[in-house]
């Protein structure tokens, strides 16, 4: 446990129980991994981990928030980390999401703010969706607006069906928790 504490970047706040479990598991995976994978995992850090109940009550969802600058390094080992974490905790699904910053359109004094396009709410929500679905990619999107409620339908490639189908309820809950938007996932027909 002492060696896994360096994985959590919380400042002066104490990590919660789930963060300690995830950090310990990642540390144990790094210790037992081959040298090349160990070198990839060693510099990685987590910011926080939150646990959610999903609609299908069989599995819980753990959302692990990582620094934005390390998202590409996480993508290199994410499939391996997720599979080993889910083997270690069989009642949980794991999702790694980079922390993104969203700047407002208008500043406090009422003037319009100049902000980069990467810090808009639309770009941040698309990035969160890509992080949640990684390594699968979005094949298409449809947005439906009914009585002021916006619902998105995300089309996924059929070749990723075996990978994503058991996790669809968890992925839907993760996206709704992180963005507040309702989303439905469908697989492409031929």
NORBEL-V432916 format. One record per backbone hydrogen bond with DSSP energy under -1.0 kcal/mol. NH is the residue of the N-H (numbers start at 0). CO is the residue of the C=O. E is the energy in kcal/mol with one decimal. If there is no record, write none. Layout:
NH_CO_E, NH_CO_E
//
This chain:
6_3_-1.5, 7_4_-1.1, 8_45_-2.9, 12_9_-1.6, 19_15_-1.9, 20_16_-2.3, 21_17_-2.5, 22_18_-2.5, 23_19_-2.4, 24_20_-2.4, 25_21_-2.7, 26_22_-2.3, 27_23_-2.5, 28_24_-2.3, 29_25_-2.3, 30_26_-2.2, 31_27_-1.9, 37_33_-2.7, 38_34_-2.2, 40_36_-2.2, 41_37_-2.4, 43_40_-1.7, 45_6_-3.3, 46_64_-3.4, 47_64_-1.3, 49_62_-2.2, 51_60_-3.2, 56_53_-1.3, 57_55_-4.1, 59_90_-2.7, 60_51_-2.9, 61_92_-2.9, 62_49_-2.9, 63_94_-3.2, 64_47_-3.1, 65_96_-2.4, 69_66_-1.3, 70_67_-1.3, 73_69_-2.3, 74_70_-1.9, 75_71_-1.0, 77_73_-1.5, 80_76_-2.7, 81_77_-3.0, 82_78_-2.1, 83_79_-2.2, 84_80_-2.8, 85_81_-2.5, 86_82_-1.4, 87_83_-2.0, 88_84_-2.6, 91_88_-1.7, 92_59_-2.7, 94_61_-2.3, 96_63_-2.7, 98_65_-2.2, 102_118_-2.4, 106_110_-2.9, 109_106_-1.5, 112_104_-2.7, 118_115_-1.8, 119_116_-1.3, 123_119_-2.2, 124_120_-2.4, 125_121_-2.1, 126_122_-2.2, 127_123_-2.3, 128_124_-2.1, 129_125_-2.2, 130_126_-2.3, 131_127_-2.5, 132_128_-2.1, 135_132_-2.0, 138_154_-2.8, 139_154_-1.4, 141_152_-2.2, 143_150_-3.3, 145_148_-2.5, 148_145_-2.4, 150_143_-3.1, 151_181_-1.8, 152_141_-3.4, 153_183_-3.3, 154_139_-3.1, 155_185_-3.2, 159_156_-1.3, 160_157_-1.7, 163_159_-2.5, 164_160_-2.5, 166_163_-1.5, 170_166_-2.7, 171_167_-2.4, 172_168_-2.1, 173_169_-2.3, 174_170_-2.3, 175_171_-2.2, 176_172_-2.2, 177_173_-2.3, 178_174_-2.3, 179_175_-1.6, 183_151_-2.5, 185_153_-2.7, 187_155_-2.8
//
